[in-house]
């Protein structure tokens, strides 16, 4: 399911709604036609569904919730909550007049869902913009037993112009009848916080919401806050859109998507909907979160390739087992040729080489050609703790000042990076197709060790 896209040239995967019950990991996602252009731009989305017990073998099921009524313009993002052996699927319907309302479908087996009356189950009050009332997420407060729904909303009369985006808050004692409470969170960002997710993990509760498709999170000691913002409040690079999560044993798996680009160029407009991305969340001792690759979704295929490594500049020494690039001022470059378009590249990087301090800048140039010709630069800058891959980047990546493991997966036009098993960065770069990988350093020594390149199917 890593990088999965539904069959069809104009069919894509959108927002994911994973959940787990009785050892089965359910991956529900929005089935998209034409990049949110279905049914005259209303979306026309429906809930697609796949399940697994091991994250390796997946079974695809019929649509969990489909458009069945003439007034339904889109079955929007929601959540599934299991209570007393019943699966409650809460979703929003975008009507043909563009207003949004909450609805409910139930199931006894988690596969076949039936829409329930009344439909709508709940509608926005006058407090909220009727065209922003979607993405219901349901949880239960273990202390009181009360059920809560968080809803993507916009205040009709915000205190600050354009800053009324909030999570509306409804409560219930039976999952059927809901009462409006005060807004759960007003983020202060422009636009509405979308696709909420709330979970407790090792004494911390986390609240996730997305702005401009980028998932942010907050931390608290209980499900109702007060909420703390961590120093780095995002999970991945900016192109991993709308991450939501579910448990898998004692682990936590996140699912996001990366949109396609319009046309076969690196500067094309990014589209809504594309390929699914799976991540494993990690929890640091202070409660903050990171992400890494999910090992099960990257099966091993074949042996590492025996590829030649050559020096393009004089300041390069060593071999594939340990190649040192640079020691004096200037740019030093080594080349590896014959890189497959779809492969996995792993290595150990020592940003200090034989020096006492990390080099100011180093990195890899991917899918390049010739003598350090244009390619895709994966750039590390330890002095300001940043990592970038073309127009996507990460900040506060302090791990790159010390030796770290680097894991790179290239799949068709996707390049996916995992740094030190703690931070991930993904981009979609369709234009360049060279088979050269360049290792470079600027103004200081860097060692690239244990380099392996394994083809992927």
N, C-alpha and C positions, 0 to 999 in steps of 0.2 A: 504493500500500500504506500510505501514511500514514493513520492512524486506521482502518485496515481492520478490519472485523468479519465473520466468516463469516455467510452467509445463515441466517436463522432467528431468531425472537424469543428463543429460549432457548439459542442457540448463540453461543459467544464464543471469543476467542483468548487463550491463556495464554502460558506461558514460551516464549521464542524460542530457537532454536539455530542461528544463522546460520553458514555457512562458505562459503569461496570456493575454486574449483578450475578451472583452465584458463579464466579470465576470466568464469566464471559465478558469480553470487552466489546462493547457495541460502538460502532463508528457510524453515526448518522450525519449526513452532510446535505447541504442544499445542492440540488441538481439544477444547473444553470444552462440556459440556452441563449447563445448570442451575447454574452457579457451583460447580463441584467437588462436585456432588451426584450425579453419575452412579454407577450400580451401588452404591446404598446408601451413598453418601458416600465410596467408595473413590476416586472421581475419574472412572473410565471414560475416561480420556484416551487419545488416539491421536495419531500424528504426522501433521499436515498439512504440505503442501509447496508452495512456489512458487519460481520462479527468474526471474532477469533478467540481462541483460548491460549495462544502462544505467541501472538504478534508475527507469526511466520505464515501460517496457513489461514486464509480468509475465505469466508463464504458470503457471497452477495445475495441479497434477498430482494423481493419485490418492494416497490415504494412503501415506506412506512406510512406516510401521509401524502395523499395526492390531491390535486385540484379536482373537485367533483361537482362544484356548484357554479352557476354562471356568474355569481357576484364575487367569486374569489379571484383576485388578481395575482396573489402570490401567497404561498404558505411560507411565512418568514421564520427566521431562526427562533429557537426556543430551548427547551430542556426536558429531560425525562426524569421523573422521580418515582421510585418504587416504594410502595407502602401497602402493608397487609396483602402481599402477593398480587397486587395490581400495579401495572405500569401506567403512570399518568404522564402523558405527553402534552405539555403546555406549549402552545405556539401562538403566533400572531398572524392574522389574516390582513393583507392589504386589499382593501375593497376597490371596486372599480372607480369610486369617487376619490381614491387616494387616502381615505381615512384608514386608521389601523385599530384593530380590536383583538382582544385575547380570546383564545378558544382552547378546547380540551379534547383530546382523544385518549382512549384507554385500551389496554391490552391485558390478556392473562398470560401470554407467552413471550411478550417482548418483541414479537415479529409482526403480528397482525393487529393493527390498531383500528378502532372504530370511533368516529367523531361523535361527541356527546352534546346533548341539549342541556341548557340553552347555548346557542351559538349566535352571537358572541356570548362568551362567559363573563367578560368585563370589558368596559369601554372607558376611554379617558374622560375624566371630569373636566369641568371648565378651567381647572387649574392648569391643564396641559394642552399643548398643541395637538389637535386630533390627527395630524399627519405624522406624529412621532409617538407611537405607543406600541412597542414591539419588543422582541427578544426576551420573553419572560424566562427568568431563571428562578427555580423553586428550591428552597432548603427548609430544614426544620431546626428550630432552636432546641437543643437537647435539654436545656434547663427548664423550659416551660412546655415543650411539646407543640408550640405554635408553629404553623407553617407560614412562610414568607415568600412573596414573589417580588423580584426586582425587575423593573421594566425600563427599557430605553425610552426616555421622554425628554420633552422640552417644555419648560415653564412658559405659560402664555404671557405672563407679566414678570419677567426677571428683574432683579435689582440692577443688573448691569446689561446694557444692550449687547445682544449676541452671545451672552454667557449664561443662558438659562438651561443648558444641557444638564440633565440630572438622571438619577435612577429613581423612578417612582417606586412606591412601596405599598404593597397590599398584604394583608394578613388574613389567616383563616384557621379554623379549628378542625375542618373536615375536608379540605382540598376542593370543595365545591362552591362554597359561599365566601366571597372575599370582601373585605372592608379596606377602604383607603386610609393609609397612615401618612405621616409627614414624609417628604422625600428622604430617601435613604442616604444619598450623597449628591451634592452639587459640586461638580469637578472644577468649574471655573475655566475650563477650556472652551474654545469656540466649538459649536456643534454639540451633538448629543453623544454621551458615552454608550457604546453599543456592546451587545453580547456579553453581559455580565456572567461571571463564574465565581462561586464562593465555596471554599473547602477548608477543612481543618487538617493540619498535618504536624504531628509532633509538637503539640501545645501552641502552635501558631495558627491563626485563621488568616486566609488570604482572600482578597477581593480583586478580581480581574475585570477590567473593562477596556474597550478599544476606542481610540480617537483617531480619525483619519486612517482607520484600519490597523493601527499599531496598538498592540496590547500593552497596557500598563497594569501595575498591581500595587496594592496597599496591604499593610500587615496590621494585625491586632491580636489581642489575647483572648478575644471572644467573637462570636459571629455578628454582633451588633456594633463593633467598634469599641472605643475610638480608634481611628485609622491613622497609621504612620506611613509616611512615604519613605521608601528606602533610597539610598544614594543613587543607585541605578534601578529605575522602576520599570524597565522594559526587559523582555526576555531574549530578544534576538535582534537582528538587523531590521531595518524599517520595511523590508519586503516580505517578511513572514507575517501574513495578515490574520488578524482576529483569532488569536490562540485561545482555545478552551481546553480543559483538562479532565482527566478521570483517573482513579486509582487503578493500579495493576499489581496485585499483591501489596507489598509495602512500598512500591514505587509509584511514581506519578507520571503519566504520559500526557503530553500536550499535543494537540493537533491544530495546525494552521493551514493556510494555503498561500501560494505564490501566484500572482496574476501573470497573464501573458502580456507580451508587448504587441502593439499594433504594427504589423509589418516585420520584416526580417532585419531590423536594425536595432542597435543598442540605445538609440535615442527615441525610439517610438513610444507613444503614449501607453502607459500601463493600463491594462484592462481589468475589470472586475471579474474574478473567477479564473481558475487555472488548475494547478496541480496541488494535491495535498502534501503536507509536510508533517512528519512525526518527530517529536522531540521527547527526551526524557528530562524531567525537571530534577535538579539537585538542590538540596537545602544546606546552606552553610551553617556553621555553628551559631552565628548571630541571627539566624532565621531568614536571612535574605536568600534569594533564589537565583539559580543559573540554569542553563540548558546544555545538553550534550546529545550526541547521536544516540539513537536507540539501536543497540547492537543487533537485535533480532531482525531488523529490516534491511540489513546489509549482509546478505549471505556471502561467504567466501567463494570466489570463482577462480580456479586456476592458481598458477604459481606466479610470483613476481617476475616481471620481464627483466631480461638482461640488457639494459639500455646503455649506450655509450654516454659518458660524461666528459665534456671537454672544457678547456679554459678559453674564454674569449678575451680575457685581459691577463696581464702578467701576474697580477696579485691573487692567484688562485693556486691552492695546493691540496694534495690528498687524493682520495678515490671515493667510490660510491659509499663505502662504509663510513667515511668521515671526510668531508670536503670543507676546507676553510676558504672563505671568500673575503678578501680584503684585509689590509692591516695598515696601509698608509692612506693619506687623504685622497679622495677621489672615488670613482665608481668602479667596482670590481664585479665581474660577471662570469658565471659558469653556465654551461648549457647542457641540457638533457634532451635528446631527440628521440622521435618515435613514440610520443605519448598518444595513446588511443583517445578518441573523442569521449568515450564513456569509460571511466576508470576510477580507481581509488588510489590516492597518493598519500602515503604516510611518511613521517620523518620526525626526528628529534632535532630541535633547533636550540642552539646555545647562542644567545644574542651578544655574548661577551667574547666569543671566540677564545683567544688566549689572553684577552685584555681584562682589566679590572672593572670596566664599565661597559654597559651595552652600547652597541653602535647606534648612532643617532637615527638611522633609517636602514631598513633592510626589507627583503621580501622576495616574492616570486612573480614572474611574469608568465601567465598561462595562455595557452592557445596562440602562441606567437610563431614567428618564422624568421629565417635569415639570421642576421647578426644583431640580435636584440631589437628586432623590428616590433612594430606595434602589437600589443597583446592586452591581456587583462591583468592589471597590477593588483596583487594582494600585498598591501603596503603596511608595514609595522613601524611605529614611531614610539619607542619606549619613553622618550623624554616627555611626551604629553599623553602617553598611555592610550593611543588611538590605533585602530585597525580599520583599513578601508579596502573594499573591493569595488573598484570603479565608483559608481555613485551611491553605494551603500556603505555604511560605516558603523563602528562601535566606539564608545568612549569608556574611560576608566577601566581599561583592560590591563591591569597592573601585572598580570601573569607574564607579559612579554618582556619584562626586565630580567627574567631569570630563565634558565633552560625549561623548555616546554615541549609537549607533544603536539604535532600539527597533523590534522586529518582532513583530507580534501576529497570530495566526491564530485565528479563531473558526470552529468547525465543529460544527454542531448544538449539543450541550450542552458541548462541549470548548472551553476557552480555553487557548491555547498561546503562550508568550512566549519570545523570544530577546533577550538583553541584551548589547549590544556584541559580538555574534558569539562570545561566550565562555561564557555561562551561560544555561540554559534552565529554565523553570518552567511546569508544566502543571497544570490543574485541570479537574474536571468539575462544572459548575454548571448544573443543569437548570431552575431555577425561574423566574428573571427573564428577560423577553423584550423589554425596552424597546429603542427604536432611538436612544437618546441616548448620546453619548460626552461625558463632562465631563473637562476638563483643569484641574487645580487645583494651587495652591501655598499653603503655609502659612508666613507670617512671612518671606518672601523672594522675590526674583524668579526665575522659571524661564522659559526660552524653548523653545517647541515649534515646530520648523521643518520645512519640506518634508513636511507631513502629506499622506499619500495613503491613500485607502480604495478597494480594488479588490474587487468582488464575486467570490466563489468558488462553484463549482457545488455 
